[in-house]
Amino acid sequence: MIAACSSAETDKNNQQAASNEKIMINAKVWTGNANQPWAETVVMKDDRIIAVGGPDLKNEHPDAEIIDVSGKLVLPGFIDNHTHFMDGSASLLSIKTQSTKSSAEFIETVKNYAASAPEGEWITGGLWDHEAWEGQLPKKEWIDEYTQNNPLFLLRTDGHMAIVNSLVLNLAGITKDTPDPEGGLIVREENGEPTGVLKDNAMNAVYSIVPAMTPAQATKTFDAGIQEALENGVTQIHNMGTWDNIALFKRAKDEGRLKIRVYYFPLIPNVHKLHDMIEREGKGDNWLRFGGVKELADGSLGSTTAWFYEPYTDEPDTNGFPLMQMDVLKKNLAEANDLGFQLAVHAIGDQTNDNLIRIFEEIGATGNRPRIEHAQHLTPDAIKKMAELGIIASVQPYHAIDDGRWAEKRIGKERLAGTYPFKSLFDAGAIVTFGSDWMVAPLEPLSGIYAAVTRRTLDGKNPDGWVPEQKISVEQAVKAYTINNAYAGFQENDLGTIEPGKFADMVVLSNNIFNIDPDEIINTKVLMTIVGGDVKYSSK
């Protein structure tokens, strides 16, 4: 027999039950739920949503903590499909050359930074872009004079090319007699001497000697990245990270410093270590999960290392190159697929994408939501097959308004039709997901939505959009950052929409991006970021 409670006891129990309830009111909620597209009120209990509806919901939860958003737009929390989190976090704290507009400004930035750098300390980061200068690649002579006591290793903004000083060349043992590695290139003077620029796998000799962060440096760097994510409404990242950094993420989670959700993709050479870890510990939880691996199939457009069928227009002696032979790539992917891992593969050039789609189909990976990371340059047949086979297009729209400044000189006008073909992918029925590729681009979903909807290049020279026929709607872009990304991470039952039963991950915006001029999306601000029912960031 169930004992009856007194009225006073019942009231006390109800108050205790409501004490961990929160209610968001006066909201313009885009739910992403086709059965209830818009709402005004969201009720949260613990870390989940328990009710979504109109203003009358407030009366049903009188003891809930109130979050009044004053009529602002509320969206499901943004999910970023592709980050290099620790590299992006480090870029917040290191030398910044991304905004330099000339070689002289780049040199001056390095000079000023090196002047105050402790002797022997590595100077890393940078993210320079020679396309914003005179188009000339940097040389070690530009910076040797100012960095004699500091090893310097500065990545190009795409991460597929770097400039190093003479000190680093010596430390890495790179000389005029060093052969180019497979999948890499040592840029040389006419006499064979290295210029200091290394492309793709040629950078591995330097990566192997860069000292690891101290624990204090790693903590500071990690926490800076978490704050950057929260300030931009990012409630989850899909992180393409190194094996060594897994321990850092686990420690942050144990210490309560992991304030966003993470789906972690280590590189595929670690597949057996990952499998063994999962056998011992499981795949993790909804804060830190494992289950996929990352591979790189080619380089980048900016570094002329993306693999195309036809030569580059501005460098007709090359059409780029794969980072490994296709039979090796197939073997590696098949092994990871057979172990049950989701495959996420970097592919830029049209020849790379065609080969990758073929490999996915041949190894039977298409039932496990394989992903092409970037999928930048696609043939019409590739777009069709991605939709038919369920291959996810994991793209980063900010790259379109960045590369659009100079892409035509790289590959000519004719090939632009298949470049960042967002609308064609949507129209074909492919699953399209969005992200940043941070550190390569800003960790700013609103900038990505702006890029996908307007396609206005960063130089202001395409006010009506670069390749404008590939513009998409605001709703499509929002879905790509929410619903579709949840699907791409096997979390559609927990994330991506605002509806009962799902995690209470939401973002509040200053403007209703669905009804403002699309050009104004870039000026919209994140006012509040909620993860698991807790306000993790507020601009107030």
C-alpha positions as CSV (number, residue, x, y, z in Angstrom):
1,M,0.0,0.0,0.0
2,I,1.3,3.5,-0.9
3,A,1.2,5.8,2.1
4,A,-0.7,9.1,1.6
5,C,1.1,12.4,2.1
6,S,-0.3,15.4,3.8
7,S,-1.0,18.5,1.8
8,A,2.1,20.2,3.4
9,E,4.3,17.3,2.6
10,T,3.0,17.2,-1.0
11,D,3.7,20.9,-1.4
12,K,7.2,20.5,0.0
13,N,8.0,17.6,-2.4
14,N,6.7,19.5,-5.4
15,Q,8.9,22.5,-4.5
16,Q,11.9,20.3,-4.2
17,A,11.2,18.7,-7.5
18,A,10.8,22.1,-9.1
19,S,13.9,23.5,-7.5
20,N,16.0,22.1,-10.4
21,E,13.6,23.3,-13.1
22,K,14.2,26.4,-15.2
23,I,11.9,28.0,-17.6
24,M,12.8,30.2,-20.6
25,I,10.0,32.8,-21.3
26,N,9.3,35.6,-23.7
27,A,11.3,33.8,-26.4
28,K,11.1,33.5,-30.2
29,V,12.1,29.8,-30.3
30,W,13.0,28.1,-33.6
31,T,12.7,24.5,-32.4
32,G,13.8,22.6,-35.5
33,N,10.9,20.3,-34.8
34,A,8.6,20.1,-37.8
35,N,5.6,19.2,-35.7
36,Q,6.1,22.4,-33.6
37,P,8.3,24.8,-35.5
38,W,8.0,27.8,-33.2
39,A,7.4,28.3,-29.5
40,E,7.6,30.9,-26.8
41,T,8.5,28.9,-23.7
42,V,11.0,26.1,-22.9
43,V,11.0,24.2,-19.6
44,M,14.2,22.5,-18.5
45,K,14.7,20.0,-15.7
46,D,18.2,18.9,-14.8
47,D,20.0,18.8,-18.2
48,R,17.0,18.0,-20.4
49,I,14.0,19.8,-22.0
50,I,10.7,18.7,-20.5
51,A,8.2,21.0,-22.2
52,V,8.0,23.4,-25.1
53,G,5.0,25.6,-25.8
54,G,3.3,28.9,-25.3
55,P,3.3,31.4,-22.4
56,D,0.8,29.3,-20.4
57,L,3.5,26.8,-19.6
58,K,4.8,29.3,-17.0
59,N,1.7,28.7,-14.9
60,E,2.3,25.0,-14.8
61,H,5.8,25.5,-13.4
62,P,5.4,28.3,-10.8
63,D,8.5,27.4,-8.8
64,A,10.9,27.1,-11.8
65,E,13.8,29.5,-12.1
66,I,12.9,32.1,-14.8
67,I,15.2,33.0,-17.7
68,D,13.5,35.9,-19.5
69,V,15.0,36.5,-22.9
70,S,12.9,39.5,-23.8
71,G,11.6,38.4,-27.2
72,K,15.0,37.3,-28.6
73,L,15.6,34.5,-31.0
74,V,16.4,31.1,-29.5
75,L,18.0,28.3,-31.5
76,P,19.3,24.9,-30.6
77,G,22.9,25.1,-29.5
78,F,25.3,25.4,-32.5
79,I,27.4,22.2,-33.2
80,D,30.6,22.8,-35.0
81,N,31.4,19.8,-37.3
82,H,35.2,20.3,-37.6
83,T,37.6,21.9,-35.2
84,H,41.3,21.6,-34.4
85,F,40.5,22.7,-30.9
86,M,43.9,23.0,-29.2
87,D,45.4,24.6,-32.3
88,G,42.6,27.1,-32.4
89,S,42.9,27.8,-28.7
90,A,46.6,28.3,-29.0
91,S,46.0,30.8,-31.8
92,L,44.1,33.0,-29.3
93,L,47.3,33.3,-27.2
94,S,50.1,33.3,-29.8
95,I,51.5,35.5,-32.5
96,K,48.8,36.7,-34.9
97,T,49.7,37.2,-38.5
98,Q,46.4,36.3,-40.1
99,S,45.3,40.0,-40.4
100,T,48.6,41.2,-42.0
101,K,47.9,42.8,-45.4
102,S,51.4,42.8,-46.9
103,S,54.7,41.0,-46.6
104,A,56.2,44.1,-44.9
105,E,53.4,44.0,-42.2
106,F,54.0,40.3,-41.7
107,I,57.8,40.8,-41.2
108,E,57.1,43.7,-38.8
109,T,54.7,41.6,-36.8
110,V,57.2,38.8,-36.4
111,K,59.9,41.3,-35.5
112,N,57.9,42.9,-32.8
113,Y,56.7,39.6,-31.3
114,A,60.2,38.1,-31.3
115,A,61.7,41.1,-29.6
116,S,59.9,40.2,-26.4
117,A,59.9,36.4,-26.7
118,P,62.2,34.6,-24.2
119,E,65.3,33.3,-25.7
120,G,64.9,29.7,-26.9
121,E,61.1,29.8,-26.8
122,W,59.4,28.5,-29.9
123,I,57.3,31.0,-31.9
124,T,54.3,29.1,-33.3
125,G,50.8,29.8,-34.6
126,G,50.6,32.7,-37.1
127,L,48.0,31.6,-39.6
128,W,49.4,33.9,-42.3
129,D,47.8,34.2,-45.8
130,H,50.1,35.2,-48.6
131,E,47.0,35.8,-50.8
132,A,46.3,38.9,-48.7
133,W,49.8,40.1,-49.5
134,E,51.3,40.3,-52.9
135,G,50.8,36.5,-53.5
136,Q,54.4,35.8,-52.8
137,L,55.3,33.0,-50.5
138,P,57.4,34.0,-47.5
139,K,61.0,33.1,-47.2
140,K,63.3,32.3,-44.2
141,E,65.4,35.4,-45.0
142,W,62.4,37.6,-44.2
143,I,62.5,36.6,-40.5
144,D,65.9,35.1,-39.8
145,E,67.4,38.4,-38.6
146,Y,64.8,38.8,-35.9
147,T,64.5,35.2,-34.8
148,Q,68.1,34.0,-34.4
149,N,67.4,32.8,-30.8
150,N,63.9,31.5,-31.3
151,P,62.8,28.6,-33.4
152,L,59.9,29.8,-35.6
153,F,57.2,27.6,-37.1
154,L,54.2,29.6,-38.5
155,L,51.4,27.9,-40.3
156,R,49.5,29.2,-43.3
157,T,45.9,29.8,-42.4
158,D,44.8,26.5,-44.0
159,G,47.3,24.5,-41.9
160,H,48.8,22.8,-45.0
161,M,51.8,25.0,-45.4
162,A,54.3,26.7,-43.0
163,I,57.2,29.0,-42.9
164,V,60.1,28.1,-40.7
165,N,63.3,30.0,-40.0
166,S,66.9,28.7,-40.6
167,L,67.2,27.6,-37.0
168,V,64.2,25.2,-37.4
169,L,65.5,23.9,-40.7
170,N,68.8,23.0,-38.9
171,L,67.0,21.5,-35.9
172,A,64.9,19.4,-38.2
173,G,67.8,18.4,-40.4
174,I,66.2,19.8,-43.6
175,T,68.9,20.7,-46.2
176,K,69.1,21.0,-50.0
177,D,69.8,17.3,-50.1
178,T,66.7,16.3,-48.1
179,P,64.2,14.6,-50.5
180,D,60.6,15.6,-50.6
181,P,58.5,13.1,-48.5
182,E,55.5,11.3,-50.0
183,G,52.6,13.7,-49.8
184,G,54.8,16.7,-49.0
185,L,56.9,19.4,-50.6
186,I,60.0,21.3,-49.5
187,V,59.8,24.6,-51.5
188,R,63.3,25.4,-52.9
189,E,65.3,28.1,-54.5
190,E,66.6,27.5,-58.0
191,N,69.8,26.1,-56.4
192,G,67.9,23.6,-54.4
193,E,68.2,25.4,-51.0
194,P,65.0,25.3,-48.9
195,T,63.2,28.6,-48.8
196,G,61.7,27.8,-45.4
197,V,58.3,27.0,-46.8
198,L,57.1,23.4,-46.1
199,K,53.9,21.9,-47.5
200,D,51.8,19.1,-46.0
201,N,53.9,16.0,-45.0
202,A,57.1,18.0,-45.3
203,M,56.0,19.7,-42.0
204,N,56.1,16.4,-40.1
205,A,59.9,16.7,-39.5
206,V,59.1,19.9,-37.6
207,Y,56.1,18.7,-35.8
208,S,58.3,15.9,-34.4
209,I,60.6,18.4,-32.6
210,V,58.2,21.0,-31.4
211,P,58.1,20.8,-27.6
212,A,54.9,19.9,-25.9
213,M,53.0,22.4,-23.8
214,T,53.6,22.4,-20.1
215,P,50.6,21.4,-18.0
216,A,50.0,25.0,-17.0
217,Q,50.2,26.1,-20.6
218,A,47.8,23.4,-21.7
219,T,45.3,24.3,-19.1
220,K,45.4,28.0,-20.0
221,T,45.1,27.2,-23.7
222,F,42.2,24.8,-23.2
223,D,40.2,27.1,-21.0
224,A,40.7,30.0,-23.5
225,G,39.2,27.8,-26.3
226,I,36.2,26.8,-24.2
227,Q,35.4,30.4,-23.5
228,E,35.7,31.3,-27.2
229,A,33.2,28.5,-28.0
230,L,30.7,29.6,-25.4
231,E,30.9,33.2,-26.5
232,N,30.0,32.1,-30.0
233,G,27.1,29.9,-29.0
234,V,28.9,26.6,-29.7
235,T,27.6,23.9,-27.4
236,Q,29.4,21.0,-29.0
237,I,32.4,20.5,-31.3
238,H,33.5,17.6,-33.4
239,N,37.2,17.7,-32.8
240,M,39.8,16.5,-35.2
241,G,42.5,16.1,-32.6
242,T,45.8,14.4,-31.8
243,W,46.0,11.2,-29.6
244,D,48.0,13.0,-27.0
245,N,45.4,15.6,-26.3
246,I,42.7,13.0,-25.3
247,A,44.2,13.0,-21.9
248,L,43.9,16.7,-21.7
249,F,40.2,16.6,-22.5
250,K,39.6,13.8,-20.0
251,R,41.3,15.8,-17.3
252,A,39.3,18.9,-18.1
253,K,36.1,16.9,-17.9
254,D,37.1,15.4,-14.5
255,E,37.9,18.9,-13.2
256,G,34.7,20.4,-14.4
257,R,36.4,22.6,-17.0
258,L,34.8,20.9,-20.1
259,K,31.8,23.1,-20.5
260,I,30.8,22.1,-24.0
261,R,30.2,18.7,-25.5
262,V,33.0,17.0,-27.6
263,Y,32.9,14.2,-30.2
264,Y,36.6,13.4,-30.6
265,F,38.1,12.1,-33.8
266,P,41.8,11.1,-33.4
267,L,43.9,10.4,-36.5
268,I,43.5,7.0,-38.1
269,P,47.0,5.7,-37.3
270,N,45.8,5.6,-33.7
271,V,42.8,3.3,-34.6
272,H,44.0,0.3,-32.6
273,K,44.8,2.4,-29.5
274,L,41.4,3.9,-29.8
275,H,39.8,0.5,-30.2
276,D,41.6,-0.8,-27.1
277,M,40.6,2.3,-25.1
278,I,37.0,1.9,-26.0
279,E,37.1,-1.8,-25.1
280,R,38.4,-0.8,-21.6
281,E,36.4,2.4,-21.0
282,G,33.6,2.5,-23.4
283,K,32.8,5.3,-25.9
284,G,32.4,8.0,-23.2
285,D,29.3,10.0,-22.4
286,N,27.4,13.0,-23.7
287,W,30.2,15.4,-22.7
288,L,33.2,13.5,-24.2
289,R,32.5,10.8,-26.8
290,F,34.6,8.7,-29.1
291,G,33.6,6.5,-32.1
292,G,35.2,8.1,-35.2
293,V,38.6,8.5,-36.8
294,K,40.1,11.2,-39.1
295,E,42.2,10.8,-42.2
296,L,43.6,13.3,-44.7
297,A,43.6,12.4,-48.4
298,D,45.0,15.6,-49.9
299,G,46.2,19.1,-49.1
300,S,44.5,22.5,-49.7
301,L,43.6,24.9,-52.5
302,G,45.6,27.7,-51.0
303,S,48.7,25.7,-50.8
304,T,48.2,24.2,-54.3
305,T,48.3,20.7,-52.8
306,A,44.6,19.8,-53.2
307,W,44.5,17.0,-55.8
308,F,42.6,17.9,-59.0
309,Y,42.2,16.2,-62.4
310,E,43.5,19.2,-64.2
311,P,46.6,21.4,-63.4
312,Y,46.3,24.6,-61.4
313,T,45.7,27.6,-63.6
314,D,48.3,29.7,-61.9
315,E,50.8,26.8,-61.4
316,P,50.3,24.6,-64.5
317,D,53.2,22.3,-63.6
318,T,51.1,20.7,-60.8
319,N,47.6,19.4,-60.2
320,G,48.3,18.8,-56.5
321,F,48.8,15.4,-55.0
322,P,47.3,12.8,-52.7
323,L,48.9,12.5,-49.3
324,M,49.1,8.8,-49.8
325,Q,48.5,6.2,-52.5
326,M,44.8,5.4,-53.0
327,D,45.3,1.7,-52.3
328,V,47.0,2.6,-49.0
329,L,44.1,5.0,-48.1
330,K,41.6,2.2,-49.0
331,K,43.4,-0.3,-46.7
332,N,43.5,2.2,-43.8
333,L,39.9,3.1,-44.1
334,A,38.7,-0.4,-44.6
335,E,40.5,-1.5,-41.4
336,A,38.9,1.3,-39.4
337,N,35.5,0.7,-40.9
338,D,35.8,-3.0,-40.0
339,L,36.4,-2.0,-36.4
340,G,33.1,-0.1,-36.5
341,F,34.5,3.4,-36.5
342,Q,32.8,6.3,-38.3
343,L,35.1,7.6,-41.0
344,A,35.9,11.4,-41.4
345,V,38.2,12.1,-44.3
346,H,39.7,15.4,-45.4
347,A,39.2,15.8,-49.2
348,I,39.5,19.0,-51.2
349,G,40.2,18.5,-54.9
350,D,37.8,17.0,-57.3
351,Q,40.0,13.9,-58.0
352,T,40.4,13.3,-54.3
353,N,36.6,13.4,-53.7
354,D,35.8,11.1,-56.5
355,N,38.3,8.6,-55.3
356,L,37.1,8.8,-51.7
357,I,33.5,8.3,-52.7
358,R,34.5,5.2,-54.7
359,I,36.5,3.8,-51.7
360,F,33.6,4.4,-49.3
361,E,31.4,2.4,-51.5
362,E,33.9,-0.4,-52.1
363,I,34.7,-1.0,-48.5
364,G,31.0,-0.9,-47.4
365,A,31.3,2.2,-45.2
366,T,28.2,3.8,-46.4
367,G,26.0,2.3,-43.7
368,N,28.0,4.0,-40.9
369,R,27.5,7.7,-42.0
370,P,30.9,8.3,-43.5
371,R,31.9,11.9,-43.8
372,I,33.9,13.9,-46.3
373,E,35.5,16.8,-44.4
374,H,35.5,19.9,-46.5
375,A,34.2,18.4,-49.8
376,Q,35.2,21.6,-51.5
377,H,35.4,20.8,-55.2
378,L,32.9,18.3,-56.4
379,T,31.9,17.0,-59.8
380,P,28.2,16.7,-60.6
381,D,28.5,12.9,-60.3
382,A,30.1,13.2,-56.9
383,I,27.2,15.3,-55.6
384,K,24.7,12.8,-56.9
385,K,26.5,9.8,-55.4
386,M,27.0,11.5,-52.0
387,A,23.2,11.9,-51.8
388,E,22.5,8.4,-53.0
389,L,25.1,6.7,-50.7
390,G,24.3,8.7,-47.6
391,I,27.8,10.2,-47.5
392,I,27.8,13.3,-45.2
393,A,29.2,16.6,-46.6
394,S,31.0,18.0,-43.6
395,V,31.7,21.5,-45.0
396,Q,32.9,24.8,-43.6
397,P,31.1,27.8,-45.3
398,Y,33.5,30.5,-44.1
399,H,36.1,29.1,-46.5
400,A,33.9,30.1,-49.4
401,I,34.1,33.8,-48.7
402,D,37.8,33.5,-47.8
403,D,39.0,31.4,-50.8
404,G,36.5,33.2,-53.1
405,R,38.9,36.2,-53.1
406,W,41.5,34.3,-55.2
407,A,40.1,30.8,-56.1
408,E,39.5,31.7,-59.8
409,K,43.2,32.4,-60.4
410,R,44.0,29.0,-58.9
411,I,41.5,26.8,-60.9
412,G,39.9,29.0,-63.5
413,K,36.3,30.1,-64.0
414,E,35.0,26.8,-65.4
415,R,35.8,24.8,-62.3
416,L,34.2,27.2,-59.9
417,A,30.8,25.7,-60.7
418,G,31.7,22.7,-58.4
419,T,33.3,24.8,-55.7
420,Y,31.6,24.9,-52.3
421,P,28.4,23.7,-54.0
422,F,26.1,24.1,-50.9
423,K,22.8,24.5,-52.8
424,S,23.6,21.7,-55.2
425,L,24.2,19.3,-52.3
426,F,21.0,20.4,-50.5
427,D,19.0,20.1,-53.8
428,A,20.4,16.6,-54.4
429,G,19.2,15.5,-51.0
430,A,22.7,15.1,-49.4
431,I,23.2,15.5,-45.7
432,V,25.1,18.8,-45.3
433,T,26.6,19.8,-42.0
434,F,28.5,23.1,-41.2
435,G,31.4,24.0,-39.0
436,S,34.5,26.2,-38.9
437,D,37.7,24.2,-39.3
438,W,39.0,26.4,-36.4
439,M,42.0,27.3,-36.2
440,V,41.8,27.8,-40.0
441,A,38.7,29.9,-39.8
442,P,36.9,31.7,-36.9
443,L,34.9,29.6,-34.4
444,E,31.8,31.7,-35.3
445,P,28.7,29.9,-36.5
446,L,27.0,33.2,-37.2
447,S,29.9,34.0,-39.6
448,G,29.4,30.6,-41.2
449,I,25.7,31.2,-41.6
450,Y,26.4,34.6,-43.1
451,A,28.9,33.1,-45.5
452,A,26.5,30.3,-46.7
453,V,23.6,32.7,-47.2
454,T,25.3,35.7,-48.8
455,R,28.6,34.3,-50.2
456,R,30.0,37.8,-50.0
457,T,33.8,37.5,-50.1
458,L,35.9,39.0,-47.4
459,D,37.4,41.6,-49.8
460,G,34.0,43.1,-50.5
461,K,34.3,42.5,-54.3
462,N,31.3,40.2,-54.6
463,P,28.4,42.1,-52.9
464,D,25.8,39.8,-54.7
465,G,27.7,36.7,-53.8
466,W,30.6,34.7,-55.2
467,V,29.1,31.8,-57.3
468,P,25.7,33.2,-56.2
469,E,23.7,30.3,-57.5
470,Q,25.1,28.3,-54.6
471,K,23.5,30.5,-51.9
472,I,21.2,28.7,-49.5
473,S,18.5,29.9,-47.1
474,V,19.0,30.9,-43.5
475,E,16.9,27.9,-42.3
476,Q,19.0,25.5,-44.3
477,A,22.2,27.0,-42.8
478,V,20.8,26.8,-39.3
479,K,19.8,23.2,-39.8
480,A,23.3,22.4,-41.0
481,Y,24.7,23.8,-37.7
482,T,22.1,22.0,-35.5
483,I,19.9,19.1,-36.8
484,N,22.2,17.8,-39.4
485,N,25.3,18.0,-37.2
486,A,23.5,16.0,-34.5
487,Y,22.8,13.3,-37.1
488,A,26.4,13.4,-38.3
489,G,27.4,12.6,-34.7
490,F,24.8,9.9,-34.1
491,Q,23.1,12.2,-31.6
492,E,19.8,13.0,-33.3
493,N,17.9,11.5,-30.3
494,D,19.6,13.9,-27.9
495,L,20.6,17.0,-29.7
496,G,19.8,19.3,-32.7
497,T,16.3,20.4,-31.9
498,I,14.4,22.0,-29.0
499,E,11.9,19.5,-27.9
500,P,11.0,17.4,-24.9
501,G,13.5,14.7,-24.0
502,K,16.5,16.3,-25.6
503,F,19.4,18.0,-23.9
504,A,18.8,21.6,-23.0
505,D,21.5,23.1,-25.3
506,M,20.4,26.5,-26.6
507,V,21.7,29.8,-27.9
508,V,20.0,33.2,-27.6
509,L,20.8,35.8,-30.4
510,S,20.5,39.5,-30.5
511,N,18.7,39.5,-33.9
512,N,16.1,37.3,-35.5
513,I,18.3,36.1,-38.4
514,F,15.3,34.7,-40.2
515,N,13.8,38.1,-40.9
516,I,16.6,40.6,-41.1
517,D,18.6,41.5,-44.2
518,P,21.1,38.6,-44.6
519,D,23.9,41.0,-44.8
520,E,23.2,41.9,-41.2
521,I,23.6,38.4,-39.9
522,I,27.4,39.1,-39.5
523,N,26.5,41.8,-37.0
524,T,24.3,39.5,-34.8
525,K,25.6,38.7,-31.4
526,V,25.3,35.8,-29.0
527,L,23.6,36.9,-25.9
528,M,23.4,33.6,-24.0
529,T,24.7,30.1,-24.3
530,I,23.0,27.3,-22.4
531,V,24.5,23.8,-22.2
532,G,22.7,21.0,-20.3
533,G,20.3,23.5,-18.8
534,D,23.0,25.7,-17.3
535,V,23.8,29.2,-18.5
536,K,27.4,28.9,-19.4
537,Y,27.8,32.3,-21.0
538,S,25.8,35.5,-20.8
539,S,26.8,38.8,-22.4
540,K,25.1,40.7,-19.5
